[in-house]
Amino acid sequence: MVGTKSYTKKQCYIKALELKPDYSGVWNNLGVSLAPTEEVMVGNTMYNSQKCFTRAVEIDPTQSAVWNNLSISLTSPETVMVGTVTYTKQQCYAKALEIVNCK
């Protein structure tokens, strides 16, 4: 609550991203907070959970939880572009495991 107005988690995440668009953790949290078919406007762009996770991975590819969330958001044989590389659901999950095993 700010003053007399209360905000949802999604509204707080969106505001945080408007202030700091390169915050990977907030992109991940926003993606987790969205229903499977839900989209929200951040800046001038619509994002669904998969786009939020993709954005988070592009900012910080070392976060295994985000790779796992991206994997969960995909349906086989769907793929996703992260930077210039195309990943399948299985490759995103493998990337998450690779990061965990390296720590």
SULLINMO-V776740 format. One record per backbone hydrogen bond with DSSP energy under -1.0 kcal/mol. CO is the residue of the C=O (numbers start at 1). NH is the residue of the N-H. E is the energy in kcal/mol with one decimal. If there is no record, write none. Layout:
co:CO nh:NH e:E
co:CO nh:NH e:E
This chain:
co:2 nh:5 e:-2.2
co:5 nh:2 e:-3.2
co:8 nh:12 e:-2.0
co:9 nh:13 e:-2.8
co:10 nh:14 e:-2.7
co:11 nh:15 e:-2.2
co:12 nh:16 e:-2.5
co:13 nh:17 e:-2.3
co:14 nh:18 e:-1.9
co:15 nh:19 e:-1.6
co:16 nh:20 e:-2.7
co:20 nh:23 e:-1.1
co:22 nh:24 e:-1.0
co:23 nh:27 e:-1.8
co:24 nh:28 e:-2.3
co:25 nh:29 e:-2.4
co:26 nh:30 e:-2.7
co:27 nh:31 e:-2.3
co:28 nh:32 e:-2.3
co:29 nh:33 e:-1.9
co:35 nh:38 e:-1.5
co:40 nh:47 e:-2.9
co:42 nh:45 e:-1.9
co:45 nh:42 e:-2.9
co:47 nh:40 e:-2.4
co:48 nh:52 e:-2.1
co:49 nh:53 e:-2.6
co:50 nh:54 e:-2.4
co:51 nh:55 e:-2.3
co:52 nh:56 e:-2.3
co:53 nh:57 e:-2.4
co:54 nh:58 e:-2.3
co:55 nh:59 e:-1.8
co:56 nh:60 e:-2.6
co:60 nh:63 e:-1.0
co:63 nh:67 e:-1.7
co:64 nh:68 e:-2.5
co:65 nh:69 e:-2.5
co:66 nh:70 e:-2.7
co:67 nh:71 e:-2.3
co:68 nh:72 e:-2.4
co:69 nh:73 e:-1.9
co:71 nh:74 e:-1.0
co:75 nh:78 e:-2.9
co:80 nh:87 e:-2.9
co:82 nh:85 e:-1.9
co:85 nh:82 e:-3.0
co:87 nh:80 e:-2.3
co:88 nh:92 e:-2.1
co:89 nh:93 e:-2.0
co:90 nh:94 e:-2.5
co:91 nh:95 e:-2.2
co:92 nh:96 e:-2.0
co:93 nh:97 e:-2.3
co:94 nh:98 e:-2.6
co:95 nh:99 e:-2.1
co:96 nh:100 e:-2.1
co:97 nh:101 e:-2.7
co:98 nh:102 e:-1.1
